[in-house]
Amino acid sequence: MDRYQSFARSGFGRFVVGKLGLPDPYPLRRHSPGQPPLTGPVLIGGAGRLAEPVAAAVKSMGLEVAPGHADASPGERYGALVFDASGIDSVERLRELHGFFQPVIRSLVPCGRVVVLGTPPDQAGSQIAQRALEGFTRSVGKELKRGGTAQLVYVAPGGEDAVESTVRFLLSGRSAYVSGQVVRIGPADVPVPEDWNRPLAGKVALVTGASRGIGAAISDVLGRDGAHVVCLDVPAQGDELSAVANRVGGSALQLDITRPDAPARIVEHLGRRHGGVDVVVHNAGITRDRTLGRMDADRWDAVVAVNLASQERVNEALLAADALRDGGRIIGVSSIAGIAGNVGQTNYATTKAGVIGMVDSLSRRVEGRATVNAVAPGFIETRMTAAVPLFIREAGRRMNSMSQGGLPVDVAETIAWFAHPASAGVNGNVVRVCGQSLLGA
Ligand SMILES: NC(=O)c1ccc[n+]([C@@H]2O[C@H](COP(=O)([O-])OP(=O)(O)OC[C@H]3O[C@@H](n4cnc5c(N)ncnc54)[C@H](O)[C@@H]3O)[C@@H](O)[C@H]2O)c1
C-alpha cells in the first residue's frame, strides 16, 4: 500500500476521504495460491452462443454458478456478473443489458467482476449493437467501486471453445488491475491443460530486462507456471540477474539487446541450450525524457534502439531460424504513453506505439501457429516510476478507476495469460494494465 492508501484506509482517513470526495483506493484482491478465484457465485445471463461454454469454464474453475435473478435469495451477493450479449442483433435488444445488470449491479462483492461477451462487430448481425457494448462496459468499469473490474470479450464465431483461459484470467485476482478492456478471441484449437496451475511445464520462456521491476515479476510468474525462464539483462545488472534466475530455477543470459550481434546470440543460445523457445517477452525498456525541442539525438536513438529496433531484429532472427516453436508466444510491453502520448516522451511514446504496430503486423503473419500480443501498463510501482517527480507521480497513481498504482505482478499475470497454451485464440490484442486510466481511454 502507498502512504495515501494507508491513510485512506485508517478510521480518520475514511472520514476525510468520504467528506471531501477524495480518491478511495480499495485494497485489491490478487491471486493467491490455494485461495478461491472469487468470493461469491457467478451470475450468468443472456442467451447467445457463449453462455454455455462460459458456464462450463466457471464450473471447471470450482466456482458456483448462481441461480437466475428470479430464483435468487434476498440479499444474495455475487462474485461476478457475466452477460452473453453475443446474440444481440438489434439496437432495441441492447435493453437486455439494462434488464440483466440493473437489478444486481449493486449486489457485486468488493473486487467483483463484470464480463460482457459479444461478437466482433464486423462479424455480427448488428455491427452497431455489438460496438455499443464497449461504451456500456467501460462506463460500468468507471462506476464500480471497491476494486471491481469490467471487461468486454468479443469472441469470433468458431472461438466458443477457446474462452476458458480468458474466463479464468478475468474472473480472478490475476486481473486485479485490468479494467475497461476489450479482448478479442478468435477460433483456435485449444489444448486442454493437464494442470491449470502449471500450464507452462516443459516450456522455455525468454524474458528481457529480467533483473528487476516488471521483468523480475514476469520471470517469477512464468517460473511459477512451470516454464524454464531464460532471464536476460545487460551485463551491468549481472548480480541482480543471477539472483532472479536462481530464484525462478531458470538461467541467466547477460547481453545488451542493442548489440549488433544480439539477435544471433539469442537464437544461438536458445537453440543450443533448449532447442528453441516457446514464449518471448520483450520487456526491456528505457526512458530518456525531454520535451522535443530539448531532446538531443542520443536520447532519441537510445530509446528507439532498446524499446523497438532491437525487438524487431530479435523477432525476425527467431522467425528466420524457425526458433519459435509451434504454439509460440511473442509478447510486447507497450505503455499507455504509446496510446495517449505524454509530455516529454515523444521518443518513448513513439516506441511504445510502435510495439502496438508490431503486434498488429506480426500477429497476422504468424496466425494459426503462434500468437503476438502486448500489455500496455499504466502507472506501475517500480524504480522507473519512483524516479518521477512527486506531484506527477501522485497524479499518475490516482488518475484511474482504482485510484492507485498497479504492481509488477499485475503486468506479469496478464502476460502469463497471453503465454498460456490455452490462449491460442488470443491473438493481436493490446491489453492495458492501468486500473482503467483516464489517459487515452
Ligand atoms: N513502470 C511503469 O509504470 C511502466 C509503465 C508502462 C510501461 N512500462 C514498461 O515496462 C517495462 C519494464 O519497466 P520497469 O518499470 O520494470 O523498468 P526498469 O528500469 O526497472 O527495468 C528495465 C530493465 O530493462 C533492462 N534493460 C535496459 N536496456 C537494456 C538492454 N539494452 N539490453 C537488455 N536489457 C536492458 C534494464 O537493465 C532493467 O533491468 C519497460 O518496457 C517499460 O517501458 C513500465
The ligand as a Tripos MOL2 file, in Angstrom:
@<TRIPOS>MOLECULE
LIG
   44    48     1     0     0
SMALL
NO_CHARGES

@<TRIPOS>ATOM
      1 N1          6.8800    1.1050  -14.5420 N.am      1 LIG1
      2 C1          5.8480    1.5340  -15.2390 C.2       1 LIG1
      3 O1          4.9520    2.1960  -14.7180 O.2       1 LIG1
      4 C2          5.7180    1.2110  -16.6960 C.ar      1 LIG1
      5 C3          4.6300    1.7120  -17.3920 C.ar      1 LIG1
      6 C4          4.4830    1.4070  -18.7280 C.ar      1 LIG1
      7 C5          5.3970    0.6080  -19.3520 C.ar      1 LIG1
      8 N2          6.4800    0.1330  -18.6790 N.ar      1 LIG1
      9 C6          7.4260   -0.7130  -19.4180 C.3       1 LIG1
     10 O2          7.6690   -1.9060  -18.6930 O.3       1 LIG1
     11 C7          8.9730   -2.3950  -18.9760 C.3       1 LIG1
     12 C8          9.7210   -2.6420  -17.6700 C.3       1 LIG1
     13 O3          9.7550   -1.4330  -16.9320 O.3       1 LIG1
     14 P1         10.2950   -1.3140  -15.4330 P.3       1 LIG1
     15 O4          9.4770   -0.2440  -14.7860 O.co2     1 LIG1
     16 O5         10.3750   -2.6480  -14.7970 O.co2     1 LIG1
     17 O6         11.7490   -0.7030  -15.7270 O.3       1 LIG1
     18 P2         13.1840   -0.9670  -15.0620 P.3       1 LIG1
     19 O7         14.0290    0.1680  -15.4840 O.co2     1 LIG1
     20 O8         13.0460   -1.2560  -13.6080 O.co2     1 LIG1
     21 O9         13.6540   -2.3050  -15.7920 O.3       1 LIG1
     22 C9         14.0190   -2.3620  -17.1560 C.3       1 LIG1
     23 C10        15.0700   -3.4270  -17.3360 C.3       1 LIG1
     24 O10        15.4610   -3.4530  -18.6990 O.3       1 LIG1
     25 C11        16.8670   -3.6190  -18.7500 C.3       1 LIG1
     26 N3         17.4560   -3.1010  -19.9830 N.ar      1 LIG1
     27 C12        17.5470   -1.8040  -20.3580 C.ar      1 LIG1
     28 N4         18.2470   -1.7050  -21.5130 N.ar      1 LIG1
     29 C13        18.5980   -2.9710  -21.8810 C.ar      1 LIG1
     30 C14        19.3360   -3.5140  -22.9650 C.ar      1 LIG1
     31 N5         19.8600   -2.7170  -23.8970 N.pl3     1 LIG1
     32 N6         19.5100   -4.8490  -23.0270 N.ar      1 LIG1
     33 C15        18.9880   -5.6520  -22.0620 C.ar      1 LIG1
     34 N7         18.2770   -5.1850  -21.0090 N.ar      1 LIG1
     35 C16        18.0890   -3.8650  -20.9140 C.ar      1 LIG1
     36 C17        17.3450   -2.8160  -17.5520 C.3       1 LIG1
     37 O11        18.6930   -3.1590  -17.1840 O.3       1 LIG1
     38 C18        16.3110   -3.1530  -16.5000 C.3       1 LIG1
     39 O12        16.6680   -4.2910  -15.7710 O.3       1 LIG1
     40 C19         9.6170   -1.3390  -19.8840 C.3       1 LIG1
     41 O13         9.4880   -1.7210  -21.2350 O.3       1 LIG1
     42 C20         8.7860   -0.1060  -19.6020 C.3       1 LIG1
     43 O14         8.8280    0.8030  -20.6760 O.3       1 LIG1
     44 C21         6.6620    0.4190  -17.3650 C.ar      1 LIG1
@<TRIPOS>BOND
     1     1     2 1
     2     2     3 2
     3     2     4 1
     4     4     5 ar
     5     4    44 ar
     6     5     6 ar
     7     6     7 ar
     8     7     8 ar
     9     8     9 1
    10     8    44 ar
    11     9    10 1
    12     9    42 1
    13    10    11 1
    14    11    12 1
    15    11    40 1
    16    12    13 1
    17    13    14 1
    18    14    15 2
    19    14    16 1
    20    14    17 1
    21    17    18 1
    22    18    19 2
    23    18    20 1
    24    18    21 1
    25    21    22 1
    26    22    23 1
    27    23    24 1
    28    23    38 1
    29    24    25 1
    30    25    26 1
    31    25    36 1
    32    26    27 ar
    33    26    35 ar
    34    27    28 ar
    35    28    29 ar
    36    29    30 ar
    37    29    35 ar
    38    30    31 1
    39    30    32 ar
    40    32    33 ar
    41    33    34 ar
    42    34    35 ar
    43    36    37 1
    44    36    38 1
    45    38    39 1
    46    40    41 1
    47    40    42 1
    48    42    43 1
@<TRIPOS>SUBSTRUCTURE
     1 LIG1         1 GROUP 0 **** ****
